[in-house]
Every structure is written in C-alpha cells, then in structure tokens.
Amino acid sequence: MNFAYTDEQQAIFDLAGQILSEATPPARLLEIENSSGPRFDPDLWKKLGEAGLVGVAIPEQYGGGGCGFVEVAGIMEQIGRTTAPIPFFETAVLGAMAVCEFGSEAQKNAILPAVAEGKRILTAAIVEAEAPVERPVATARRLSSEEGWRLDGVKAFVPAAEIADQILVSASTEEGPALFIVDRAAPGVVLEALSTTSRMPESMMTLDGVVVGPDAYLGQPGQGQDMIAFIDLRANAALCNLALGVCEAALEMTAEYSKTRKQFDQPIAMFQAVSHREADAYVDTQAIRLTALEVAWLISVGRDAQQEVAMAKHFASEAGYRVTFSAQHIHGGIGVDREYPVHRYYVYARHLELTLGGSSHHLRRLGKLIANEAA
C-alpha cells in the first residue's frame, strides 16, 4: 500500500509551511509576545485566509477547499513546527467542523464563507473546571420559541476567546446537553484573560444571563452529547498533530546544535550520552507521528477513532514532554532562555499535554472504552 500524501495534499502542506515559516522568525514572535495584546498575528491570519488554508476543510459550496481532516492535521503539524500565533485550531477544528456537520443551512451560510476567507474567528467553550466535557454545569433555559435561550455559567480555558467573533458554548438544558453559537460581544459575556506559560491566549468565560435567539441553537434536540464528543475527538486528534510539529522542530534544532556545539574540541553529538538521548527523542517523535497520522486518517474516512485518539494523546503527552525536555537539556543554559526558540517548543508541548486532558485522563478513557467493548 502507498501511505504517501497525494500531490494535492503535499502542495497544501508545502504552502502552509512556506507561509508560516516566512512569517514567524524569532524576532517577530518575540515582538508579538512582548506586546500588550493576545498572542495573535492578524497579518499572518489574513495571509492564510487569502491562501485558502483557513477553510481547507469547509465544503466548496461555502467557499472552502472541500478537503478532509488529513489536510487539517497536516496544517496543524506545520503550525506546531513554527509555533505560529494564529487561531487555526480554534477556528478550523473547534468551530467550523461542528458547524459544517451539525449546523442548519442558514447557520452555514451565515458563518462558513466568512471563516473560509479568514474574516471570522471561531472557538469553542466546552471545558469547565469541575465537570467533564460531556456533562456541562453551565445551563441554558428556554425563554420561549421566539425569544430563544438564557445561558448562565462559567467556562474554563477557552482558547482564543479574546479574539474570536463567535464561540460555541456547551450548556445543559432540560433535554440534555446542547451547543449554542454565542457572539463574543453579547451582553452578559465576560472574558477574563488567563496567563499561560506558553502565552497561548485563553480566557475564563462567564455567562451571566446571556440571551441568544432560537437561531443560535446548533443541531437538533438530543444531539448535544454527540456534538460535544465530535468536537472533543477532533480537537484531541488535532492537538496530537500540533505536538508532532513541535517535536519535529525541537529535535531538528537540537540535532543541528549538537553538531556545532563543541566540548573538548569535539561536537557534543559525538558523545554517547548526547547521541543516545537524541536517538530516544527520534523514536518518541516517530511514535507521535505514527499515532497522530493514524487518527487523522481514521477521522478523515469516517471510521471510529475513540481508542486510537486516546492512545495518540497519551503518546503526544508523554513523549512530547520527553522530546522537548531533552532538547532543552542538550542545549544547556541557552535552552531555558525564554527568548530562545527551543524553550518555546518546551512550553508548547507542556500546554498541549494538559489541554483537554493529559496522559492519565486519556489512559482512563481508553480503559473504559476497552472495558465497554469487552462487556
């Protein structure tokens, strides 16, 4: 069997890599991170939109590229390699995919064309501090068929909420969990920016009597659990591919550094302690690659990927930490300099490890899936 990317897929990844690498030199990233606003490059985001990459998985009838999850995963890998400050994960994965799958025709026409052009940013608020994603504590109370719904509650760690135009919010109704499309600037929405080690923008989102119209209800009654699971599965799969890019870039940078850094008139790459550690990091990176690409393909062809995503997130969490920690360690003192690129890969890997649950969370999920299958 031929497991290579098609020419079209490779062209998409090459284009994404070229745009992202040219726009993210270390000086530019430091400039954005040292600014007063969220870690976001609007100029780069505009370029991605103009290149058709933001809407790569949006159907062609709504202005997108009509591709699948493999293409999204490949772009996520390139973002990981460059740690680009753009809300692609939030917009393309957390937001647009759910609208494509569950939205009404009116919702799709109102949202997706602007997303495909890079003129609208989406995200999702499905995480709460003390509740699993599938059972939100935030509530949605129906006012009337004409007035819509009232939302109350607190959502935690909402990525890119400060720069998003619309946020998909999970809440419990009398009929079970549901998703609502909420404008960031809607009355009653309060965002509190969080300080993250990776500087990725996240917020606590308080919903205090937020009223949304009937057209804000996503999907059909009774679909809420499926929609939340849909987002959670694809989000974790995308994070694995983001972690893959992070580890690849960190390993490449470390290999190059160890060939030029000398001790006792020898490149440190010649020392067994260094070369063995780099070899271990290479094996870990390939394990992340294998599991991340497997889940991307399974999702793209519509096959069940719950167990595989749990395994992939476990590898991305555990091995991602080992690879980036080794990269820092081999770099020595410069590795912990926050202005040196390898440190950014380390904090990115740590952030991705804990987003939507770390290794232990996904091992428990895998155990439950296996037990249920056996039962």
C-alpha positions in Angstrom: 0.0 0.0 0.0 1.1 3.6 -0.7 0.9 5.7 2.5 2.4 8.8 0.9 0.4 12.1 0.7 -1.2 12.9 -2.6 0.3 15.6 -4.7 -2.6 17.9 -3.8 -2.1 17.3 0.0 1.6 17.8 -0.2 1.1 21.1 -2.1 -1.2 22.2 0.7 1.3 21.4 3.4 4.2 23.0 1.4 2.2 26.2 1.0 1.3 26.3 4.7 4.9 25.6 5.7 6.2 28.3 3.4 3.7 31.0 4.6 4.2 30.1 8.3 8.0 29.9 8.3 8.4 33.1 6.4 6.1 35.0 8.8 7.4 33.6 12.1 11.1 34.5 12.5 12.1 34.6 16.2 12.2 38.4 16.2 8.6 38.6 15.0 7.4 36.0 17.6 9.1 37.9 20.4 7.6 41.2 19.2 4.1 39.7 19.3 4.7 38.0 22.7 6.0 41.2 24.2 3.1 43.3 23.0 0.2 44.1 25.4 -2.5 42.2 23.5 -3.1 38.5 23.0 -0.6 36.3 21.1 -2.1 36.8 17.7 -0.7 37.9 14.3 -3.6 39.3 12.3 -1.4 39.8 9.2 -0.4 36.1 9.1 -4.0 35.1 9.7 -5.0 37.2 6.7 -2.4 35.5 4.5 -3.7 32.1 5.5 -7.2 33.1 4.7 -6.2 34.5 1.3 -4.3 31.3 0.5 -7.5 29.3 1.2 -5.9 27.4 4.1 -8.2 28.5 6.9 -11.2 27.0 5.1 -9.4 23.9 3.8 -12.0 21.5 5.3 -15.0 23.7 4.6 -17.2 22.4 1.7 -16.6 24.2 -1.6 -20.2 25.4 -1.7 -19.4 27.7 1.3 -16.1 28.9 -0.2 -13.8 26.3 1.3 -11.4 23.8 -0.1 -13.6 20.7 0.4 -10.8 18.7 1.9 -10.8 16.4 4.9 -9.2 16.0 8.3 -5.9 14.8 7.0 -5.3 18.2 5.4 -6.3 19.9 8.6 -3.9 17.7 10.5 -1.0 18.5 8.1 -1.5 22.2 8.6 -1.6 21.7 12.3 1.8 20.0 12.1 3.2 23.0 10.2 1.8 25.3 12.9 3.5 23.2 15.5 6.8 23.5 13.7 6.6 27.3 13.7 4.6 27.9 16.9 2.6 30.4 14.8 0.4 32.8 16.8 -2.8 32.1 14.9 -6.2 30.6 15.9 -6.3 27.9 13.2 -7.0 25.1 15.8 -9.8 27.1 17.4 -11.4 28.3 14.1 -11.0 25.3 11.8 -11.3 22.4 14.4 -13.2 23.6 17.4 -15.7 25.8 15.5 -16.0 25.3 11.7 -16.1 21.5 11.7 -19.1 21.4 14.1 -21.0 24.0 12.1 -20.3 22.0 8.9 -21.5 18.8 10.5 -24.5 19.9 12.6 -25.4 23.5 11.5 -28.5 24.4 9.7 -28.3 25.7 6.1 -28.9 29.2 7.4 -26.1 28.9 10.0 -23.7 27.5 7.5 -24.4 30.3 5.0 -24.1 32.9 7.7 -20.8 31.6 9.2 -18.7 29.4 6.9 -18.0 31.8 4.0 -16.5 34.4 6.3 -14.5 31.8 8.1 -13.1 30.4 4.8 -11.9 33.9 3.9 -10.2 34.4 7.2 -12.6 37.1 8.2 -14.2 35.4 11.1 -12.6 33.6 14.1 -14.4 30.9 15.9 -13.7 28.9 19.1 -15.5 26.6 21.5 -16.1 26.7 25.2 -16.7 23.1 26.3 -14.3 22.8 29.3 -15.4 23.6 32.9 -13.2 23.5 35.9 -15.1 20.8 37.9 -17.2 18.9 35.3 -16.4 16.5 32.4 -16.9 18.0 28.9 -19.8 15.7 28.2 -21.8 16.9 31.3 -21.6 20.7 31.4 -22.7 22.5 34.5 -23.5 25.7 32.6 -27.2 26.0 32.0 -29.4 27.1 29.1 -33.0 27.9 29.9 -35.6 28.2 27.1 -37.4 31.6 27.3 -39.9 31.0 24.5 -39.8 29.7 20.9 -39.5 33.3 19.7 -37.1 34.7 22.4 -34.6 31.9 22.4 -32.5 30.9 25.4 -30.8 32.3 28.5 -27.3 31.0 29.3 -25.6 31.0 32.7 -22.4 29.5 33.9 -18.6 29.6 33.8 -16.4 28.0 31.1 -12.7 27.5 31.7 -9.7 27.7 29.5 -11.5 28.9 26.4 -8.8 29.2 23.7 -8.6 32.4 21.6 -11.8 33.8 23.2 -10.4 37.3 23.3 -10.1 37.4 19.5 -13.0 35.2 18.5 -16.0 36.6 16.8 -18.3 33.7 17.9 -17.9 30.9 20.5 -19.6 27.5 20.5 -20.8 27.1 24.1 -21.9 23.9 25.7 -24.7 24.0 28.3 -27.2 21.7 29.9 -30.9 22.0 29.0 -34.0 20.1 30.2 -33.4 17.9 27.1 -29.8 17.2 27.8 -26.5 18.9 26.7 -26.7 21.4 23.8 -24.4 23.7 21.9 -25.1 27.4 21.3 -23.4 29.9 19.0 -22.7 33.0 21.1 -21.2 36.3 20.0 -18.2 37.3 22.0 -19.5 40.8 22.5 -23.0 39.7 23.5 -24.4 41.3 26.7 -23.6 39.2 29.7 -20.5 37.6 28.3 -17.5 38.4 30.5 -14.0 37.2 29.5 -11.0 37.2 31.9 -7.7 36.7 30.1 -5.6 33.9 31.7 -1.8 34.0 32.0 -0.4 30.8 30.3 3.2 29.6 30.3 3.1 29.2 26.5 1.4 32.6 26.0 -1.3 30.9 24.0 -4.4 33.1 24.6 -7.0 31.5 26.9 -9.8 33.0 29.0 -12.3 32.2 31.7 -15.7 32.9 30.2 -18.6 33.9 32.5 -22.2 33.8 31.1 -24.4 35.9 33.2 -27.9 35.9 31.7 -26.7 35.8 28.1 -29.7 35.8 25.8 -29.4 34.2 22.4 -32.0 33.7 19.7 -33.5 30.5 18.5 -31.1 30.5 15.6 -28.2 30.2 18.0 -29.1 26.6 18.8 -26.8 24.3 16.9 -28.0 20.9 15.7 -31.2 19.2 16.7 -32.6 18.4 20.2 -30.8 15.3 21.6 -27.7 15.8 19.6 -25.7 17.7 22.2 -23.8 14.8 23.6 -22.8 13.7 20.1 -21.7 17.2 19.1 -19.5 17.6 22.2 -18.0 14.2 21.6 -17.5 15.2 17.9 -15.5 18.4 18.9 -13.6 16.7 21.7 -12.4 13.8 19.4 -11.2 16.1 16.6 -9.7 18.6 19.0 -7.5 15.9 20.6 -6.5 14.5 17.3 -5.5 17.9 16.0 -3.5 18.6 19.2 -1.6 15.4 18.5 -0.6 16.6 15.1 0.3 20.0 16.6 2.5 18.2 19.1 4.1 16.3 16.2 5.3 19.5 14.6 6.6 20.8 17.9 8.7 17.7 18.5 10.0 17.5 14.9 11.2 21.1 15.0 12.7 20.8 18.5 14.5 17.6 17.5 15.9 19.1 14.3 17.1 22.2 16.1 18.8 20.1 18.8 20.5 17.8 16.2 21.9 20.9 14.4 23.0 22.5 17.7 24.8 19.3 18.9 26.8 19.1 15.6 28.2 22.6 16.0 28.5 23.0 19.8 31.9 21.7 20.9 33.3 20.4 24.2 36.9 19.1 24.5 37.4 20.0 20.8 34.6 17.6 19.8 31.0 18.2 18.7 28.8 17.2 21.6 26.8 15.0 19.1 29.9 12.6 19.3 29.3 11.9 23.0 27.3 8.8 23.6 25.2 10.4 26.3 24.0 13.0 23.8 23.6 10.8 20.8 21.7 8.1 22.7 19.3 10.8 24.1 18.7 12.2 20.6 18.1 8.7 19.3 15.5 8.2 22.0 13.9 11.5 21.1 13.8 10.5 17.5 12.0 7.2 18.4 9.5 9.2 20.5 8.8 11.6 17.7 8.2 8.8 15.3 5.7 7.2 17.8 3.9 10.5 17.9 3.9 10.7 14.1 2.5 7.2 13.7 -0.3 7.6 16.2 -1.2 11.1 15.1 -1.4 10.3 11.4 -3.4 7.2 12.1 -6.2 9.1 13.9 -6.1 11.8 11.2 -6.8 9.2 8.6 -9.4 7.3 10.6 -11.4 10.5 11.2 -11.0 11.6 7.6 -12.5 8.3 6.2 -15.3 8.3 8.8 -14.2 5.4 10.9 -14.4 5.1 14.7 -11.2 6.5 16.3 -12.0 6.9 20.0 -9.5 4.3 21.2 -6.8 5.4 18.8 -7.3 9.1 19.7 -6.9 8.2 23.4 -3.6 6.3 22.6 -2.4 9.1 20.4 -3.0 11.8 23.0 -1.2 9.6 25.6 1.9 9.4 23.3 1.7 13.1 22.5 1.6 14.0 26.2 4.3 11.6 27.5 6.7 11.5 24.5 6.2 15.2 23.7 7.4 16.1 27.1 10.4 13.8 26.8 11.5 15.1 23.4 11.2 18.8 24.3 12.8 18.4 27.7 15.7 16.6 26.1 16.0 19.4 23.6 16.3 21.9 26.4 18.7 19.8 28.4 21.1 19.2 25.4 21.1 23.0 24.7 22.3 23.6 28.2 21.8 27.1 29.7 20.5 28.6 26.5 17.7 26.1 26.4 15.9 27.8 29.3 16.2 31.3 27.8 12.6 32.3 27.1 13.8 34.3 24.0 15.5 31.2 22.5 13.2 29.2 20.2 13.7 25.8 21.8 12.2 27.0 25.1 9.0 27.9 23.2 8.7 24.3 22.0 9.0 23.0 25.5 6.3 25.2 26.9 4.1 24.4 23.9 4.5 20.7 24.5 3.5 21.1 28.2 0.5 23.2 27.3 -0.7 20.7 24.7 -0.2 17.8 27.1 -2.8 19.2 29.5 -5.2 20.7 27.0 -8.4 18.6 27.1 -6.8 16.1 29.5 -3.3 14.8 29.9 -1.9 11.3 29.6 -3.7 9.8 32.7 -7.0 11.2 31.6 -6.8 9.5 28.2 -5.5 6.2 29.6 -8.5 6.1 31.8 -10.7 6.9 28.9 -9.0 4.1 26.9 -9.5 1.7 29.7 -13.3 2.5 29.9 -13.6 2.1 26.1 -11.9 -1.3 26.1 -13.9 -2.5 29.1 -17.2 -1.4 27.5 -16.2 -3.2 24.3 -15.5 -6.4 26.2 -18.8 -6.1 28.1 
